[in-house]
Amino acid sequence: MTGIDADNFARTERTALGDTLAELGPDQPTLCEGWTTRDLAAHVVLRDRRPDAAAGIVLRPLAGRTAKVQAALATKPFDELVELLRHPPRLSMAGFGPVDRLVNTQEFFIHHEDVRRGQPTWRARPLPRQLGLALWVRSRTAVRFALRRFPASIVINAPDYGKLRAGAGGPELRVTGDPGELTLFLAGRQRAAEVKLTGPEELVEQLRTKRLGV
């Protein structure tokens, strides 16, 4: 694979995800509702290797075909799926370092945590500062878009990294955590993310249960 360097956290998180999947096996729960570790591995392989079928990940009318192809991939032996996940094609988004970092850093961090935090004994892990910075930079624009209609003035605070504001205005609601925890929270994993929410109780609960994904 070309274009990989020491700061390519998309690659390091992909490798760590493969290791965690291999350790846990195919039938463990994840944070992705209805998905086992086998299903999540098949999703990643589809995204890497079947761009013709991956559009349904984001386009609801095509979701049926995506689900069908993913289910077929999931019938492969689990160790084969994990090896396919570990070694994406050269002619894919993962095959060129700058593109890999841009489109896969959050993706693989989130899915690694989907697997880790799906287990009852999970613990938060310290992140390298450069990974924290990469996650923070990639969240900023998407957060403002995802929360643009939320009925509050939301302050997203990552101590030592920065702050940003989002929301449609109104009472202040503050979300505080490190970039990894904020990334998970804003990707719809609110219940599993270790963040602190302060503000009106009804808005806090609304944000905790809002369908998010950035």
VOLUM-661232 format. One line per field, with one value per residue: residue in one letter; x, y, z of N, C-alpha, C in turn. Coordinates in pm, whole numbers. Atoms other than C-alpha are relative to their C-alpha. Example, Ala and Ser with C-alpha at 12.3 -4.5 7.8 and 13.67 -1.06 7.14 Angstrom:
residues 2
res a s
nx 89 -82
ny -119 -119
nz 0 -6
cax 1230 1367
cay -450 -106
caz 780 714
cx 90 -77
cy 120 109
cz 0 73
This chain:
residues 214
res m t g i d a d n f a r t e r t a l g d t l a e l g p d q p t l c e g w t t r d l a a h v v l r d r r p d a a a g i v l r p l a g r t a k v q a a l a t k p f d e l v e l l r h p p r l s m a g f g p v d r l v n t q e f f i h h e d v r r g q p t w r a r p l p r q l g l a l w v r s r t a v r f a l r r f p a s i v i n a p d y g k l r a g a g g p e l r v t g d p g e l t l f l a g r q r a a e v k l t g p e e l v e q l r t k r l g v
nx 84 -81 46 23 -107 18 112 124 76 96 -65 -26 128 43 -77 48 133 -21 -50 109 95 -59 -1 135 77 103 137 9 80 -65 89 88 119 28 -121 -106 -134 -3 70 -80 -111 53 26 -126 -47 86 -38 -130 -12 119 56 125 108 -16 78 111 -40 45 120 99 64 -90 -45 32 -107 -117 20 -9 -141 -68 37 -75 -139 -5 -3 -138 -65 -30 -141 -18 53 -94 -116 42 6 -137 -76 90 -61 -75 89 113 -23 -110 -123 -83 -6 79 143 27 11 116 131 5 -47 115 70 -60 4 135 32 -79 69 126 -31 -52 101 108 -32 35 -116 -79 -51 -51 -145 -61 -32 -110 51 18 128 101 8 60 143 60 6 97 134 51 98 114 79 85 108 87 74 39 140 28 51 -85 -134 -83 -144 -77 -125 -102 -109 -134 10 76 144 77 141 93 138 85 16 86 -74 -131 -23 -144 -44 -143 -68 -115 47 49 133 91 23 98 128 59 26 117 -30 6 7 -129 -106 -26 2 80 100 56 102 135 10 75 -85 -105 56 31 -124 -49 81 17 -72 -114 -98 -75
ny -119 -120 -121 17 -53 21 -78 45 67 88 130 61 43 118 113 30 60 139 76 16 96 134 44 21 97 -53 -5 -92 -120 -128 -113 -16 77 115 53 68 -29 48 -97 -121 32 5 -139 -62 62 -54 -140 0 84 1 -135 10 32 -76 -124 13 -40 -138 -27 95 83 107 74 142 69 0 101 132 29 15 131 103 -5 50 146 47 34 -124 -35 -56 -137 -86 -23 -95 -130 -46 -26 -52 -8 -122 -91 -29 -122 25 27 -120 -53 -120 31 90 -81 -89 65 120 -16 12 126 114 -26 27 142 70 -19 76 136 -2 -41 97 105 -50 -39 -101 -118 -103 9 -129 -14 -91 -136 -24 59 -91 -115 43 19 -131 -74 62 -12 -136 -44 91 -23 -118 38 99 -58 -135 -25 36 -122 -46 -48 111 -19 125 -36 103 -68 6 9 -112 -4 -47 -22 57 -12 -103 -111 26 26 58 141 20 139 -5 128 -2 15 134 16 -87 64 107 -60 -67 102 77 95 -87 72 66 -101 -61 -146 -69 -90 -94 -86 40 146 55 -8 102 130 -3 19 137 98 -43 79 -77 71 -104
nz 0 11 -65 -143 -82 -143 -49 62 -104 66 14 -130 -57 76 -51 -135 15 40 -116 -96 57 -5 -140 -52 77 89 -51 -112 28 29 -23 117 -35 84 63 -72 52 138 84 12 90 135 40 38 124 106 25 67 119 83 13 74 -93 -124 0 -93 -135 -21 80 -50 102 43 -119 12 72 -86 -105 62 28 -129 -56 74 -47 -138 -2 13 -129 -71 11 134 -5 -74 86 103 -68 -28 122 103 133 31 70 -89 -78 -93 72 14 -136 -29 8 -112 -122 8 -3 -84 -138 -89 26 -68 -144 -49 5 -102 -128 5 -42 -137 -98 -2 -98 -134 -81 70 -69 90 20 32 142 33 24 143 37 -51 90 127 -21 -26 127 89 -55 -18 99 0 -121 21 91 -62 -112 38 -34 -138 -64 -110 35 -47 -5 -1 -66 -13 -72 59 146 52 -17 114 -30 96 -43 60 -94 -114 -124 24 -32 16 12 -29 0 89 138 28 -59 75 130 -20 -37 116 102 -39 -108 -117 -128 -28 1 -130 10 -102 56 -97 58 -39 -3 113 119 -18 36 143 75 -23 74 139 99 47 83 74
cax 0 131 115 112 308 344 69 -189 -424 -677 -426 -331 -697 -773 -493 -614 -972 -849 -661 -965 -1197 -957 -936 -1313 -1441 -1746 -2044 -1981 -2205 -2111 -2251 -2409 -2764 -2829 -2471 -2233 -1859 -1906 -2155 -1927 -1633 -1850 -1954 -1591 -1503 -1802 -1698 -1342 -1415 -1767 -1812 -2089 -2291 -2172 -2397 -2676 -2474 -2576 -2862 -3168 -3332 -3026 -2996 -3162 -2896 -2621 -2769 -2793 -2428 -2314 -2507 -2339 -1995 -2078 -2108 -1734 -1518 -1453 -1075 -1097 -1317 -1068 -780 -974 -1037 -668 -553 -776 -720 -463 -730 -956 -994 -737 -477 -346 -234 -387 -727 -710 -648 -927 -1207 -1108 -960 -1297 -1448 -1196 -1167 -1545 -1574 -1286 -1470 -1799 -1634 -1444 -1739 -1980 -1809 -1910 -1554 -1451 -1246 -1168 -817 -581 -530 -213 -247 -205 -499 -701 -616 -708 -1046 -1114 -1034 -1255 -1551 -1579 -1759 -1981 -2090 -2221 -2422 -2557 -2674 -2779 -3149 -3110 -3304 -3012 -2684 -2448 -2088 -1869 -1565 -1256 -1015 -665 -797 -1058 -1425 -1690 -2051 -2346 -2723 -3010 -2982 -3157 -3053 -2689 -2604 -2242 -2086 -1737 -1499 -1181 -1192 -1234 -1533 -1687 -1640 -1832 -2104 -2158 -2158 -2466 -2293 -2412 -2479 -2132 -1936 -1775 -1876 -2022 -2345 -2456 -2766 -3144 -3233 -3487 -3235 -2963 -3192 -3304 -2944 -2858 -3137 -3124 -3029 -2681 -2417 -2141
cay 0 341 673 537 721 729 990 792 715 574 297 246 233 -12 -238 -209 -286 -600 -709 -652 -840 -1133 -1147 -1130 -1352 -1318 -1320 -1039 -731 -385 -37 -59 -171 -519 -578 -837 -816 -1023 -771 -477 -648 -715 -348 -236 -485 -371 -8 -90 -338 -286 84 -24 -139 110 400 263 348 711 692 531 421 205 63 -266 -359 -255 -475 -770 -742 -696 -1005 -1206 -1086 -1179 -1545 -1562 -1731 -1472 -1494 -1427 -1122 -985 -1033 -852 -569 -551 -532 -304 -283 -39 109 222 519 354 319 676 825 1176 1040 763 1014 1240 987 704 853 906 598 356 527 508 147 38 191 36 -301 -213 -45 -315 -536 -517 -467 -180 109 442 451 748 881 1027 1404 1399 1162 1390 1684 1488 1393 1747 1904 1655 1712 2089 2158 1851 1930 2272 2119 1827 2049 2355 2313 2202 2448 2565 2754 2458 2497 2201 2216 1999 2122 2190 2157 2428 2520 2564 2675 2510 2499 2726 2956 2966 2841 2746 2376 2276 1946 1884 1599 1503 1481 1104 1111 1406 1225 926 1141 1336 1017 888 693 933 673 521 849 991 1355 1606 1782 2094 2298 2269 1910 1867 1983 1760 1457 1564 1583 1249 1080 1277 1076 1203 1106 1334
caz 0 -92 85 442 708 1084 1122 923 1208 961 903 1267 1375 1093 1217 1577 1469 1291 1603 1825 1589 1567 1947 2005 1725 1499 1735 1983 2018 1892 1942 1594 1665 1534 1422 1556 1507 1189 1051 1125 955 650 642 631 359 153 190 78 -200 -331 -414 -651 -350 -86 -192 25 335 284 27 183 -146 -217 134 40 -212 28 301 60 -48 312 421 145 254 613 511 445 711 980 963 587 648 901 658 385 633 724 361 151 -227 -358 -582 -298 -67 160 -114 -108 224 202 91 351 629 505 468 703 1021 1189 1025 1172 1508 1547 1432 1653 1948 1829 1883 2201 2373 2274 2533 2901 3029 2799 2929 2764 2618 2608 2255 2104 2085 1707 1674 1899 1676 1363 1508 1629 1290 1107 1339 1328 1001 1018 1375 1280 997 1201 1488 1291 1381 1740 1963 2177 2165 2186 2295 2204 2431 2391 2663 2526 2169 2126 2128 1866 1862 1694 1717 1617 1920 2254 2599 2628 2626 2679 2570 2713 2646 2470 2088 2081 2316 2130 1799 1932 2087 1766 1558 1739 2016 2287 2555 2524 2507 2820 2786 3029 2932 3117 3050 3080 3168 2888 2626 2769 2735 2388 2271 2430 2235 1908 1601 1517 1265 1139
cx 87 -56 -23 118 -37 -119 -132 -79 -114 58 23 -130 -56 72 -49 -139 14 47 -113 -103 54 -2 -140 -76 -122 -134 -18 -81 88 -97 -94 -120 -25 121 88 135 14 -65 83 119 -47 -30 128 51 -84 43 132 -8 -121 -61 -131 -119 1 -87 -115 35 -54 -129 -106 -67 86 43 -28 108 127 -11 15 145 76 -31 75 146 13 0 141 54 51 146 31 -51 99 124 -34 -7 140 72 -93 70 80 -88 -129 32 117 135 93 -8 -85 -150 -40 -18 -127 -131 -9 44 -116 -67 60 14 -136 -30 85 -67 -136 22 45 -112 -126 20 -21 118 82 43 46 151 56 40 124 -56 -24 -128 -114 -19 -67 -150 -71 -16 -110 -143 -60 -107 -125 -89 -95 -118 -99 -90 -61 -144 -33 -35 80 124 98 146 65 140 90 120 137 -3 -78 -147 -63 -145 -86 -141 -71 -18 -100 83 133 5 147 31 152 58 123 -47 -53 -141 -102 -31 -105 -138 -70 -21 -114 24 -8 9 133 115 13 15 -84 -94 -54 -95 -136 -22 -71 81 114 -53 -34 125 55 -74 -20 79 109 87 72 117
cy 123 111 -11 55 -13 76 -41 -81 -82 -140 -67 -46 -120 -126 -40 -64 -146 -86 -29 -99 -142 -56 -39 -109 62 35 93 124 120 112 25 -93 -112 -64 -72 44 -49 103 127 -24 -3 140 68 -57 48 141 9 -56 0 139 2 -25 89 124 -5 30 139 33 -106 -84 -118 -91 -149 -79 -6 -108 -141 -39 -21 -136 -112 -3 -61 -152 -56 -45 127 39 57 143 94 28 96 142 56 49 50 8 129 104 16 128 -15 -11 118 77 122 -25 -91 79 83 -74 -115 19 -13 -136 -115 22 -38 -150 -82 13 -68 -142 -1 24 -84 -110 54 50 112 111 101 -12 140 4 86 138 24 -66 86 122 -37 -17 134 80 -56 14 139 41 -86 22 117 -33 -93 60 136 33 -34 126 43 63 -101 39 -138 34 -121 65 -31 -15 118 -10 35 12 -57 24 120 121 -36 -25 -67 -144 -28 -150 1 -142 8 -33 -139 -20 88 -59 -109 56 56 -93 -92 -102 73 -76 -64 100 65 151 54 96 89 92 -45 -150 -56 4 -100 -136 -6 -24 -141 -102 38 -92 87 -89 98 -63
cz 0 86 149 78 146 56 -65 103 -58 -9 136 67 -75 53 139 -3 -41 116 99 -50 8 142 47 -73 -64 63 120 -37 -33 36 -117 19 -100 -65 100 -56 -144 -94 -20 -91 -145 -53 -47 -132 -118 -38 -77 -141 -92 -9 -77 92 124 6 99 144 31 -75 32 -110 -48 115 -11 -71 86 107 -57 -27 131 62 -71 44 139 7 -18 135 68 -13 -138 -5 68 -84 -114 58 22 -125 -111 -135 -17 -69 81 74 96 -68 -16 131 27 -5 116 129 0 25 100 143 97 -15 82 149 55 0 96 136 2 50 146 101 -5 103 142 81 -63 95 -104 -9 -27 -147 -18 -34 -149 -51 52 -89 -132 15 21 -129 -89 49 -19 -99 5 121 -19 -90 70 108 -33 41 144 80 123 -60 58 -7 9 49 13 69 -61 -152 -58 33 -133 43 -111 54 -61 91 109 124 -30 49 -30 0 12 1 -87 -142 -35 52 -72 -137 12 32 -123 -118 42 108 134 131 39 11 137 -17 114 -70 112 -73 47 -17 -122 -129 7 -45 -148 -84 17 -85 -146 -92 -61 -88 -85 -71
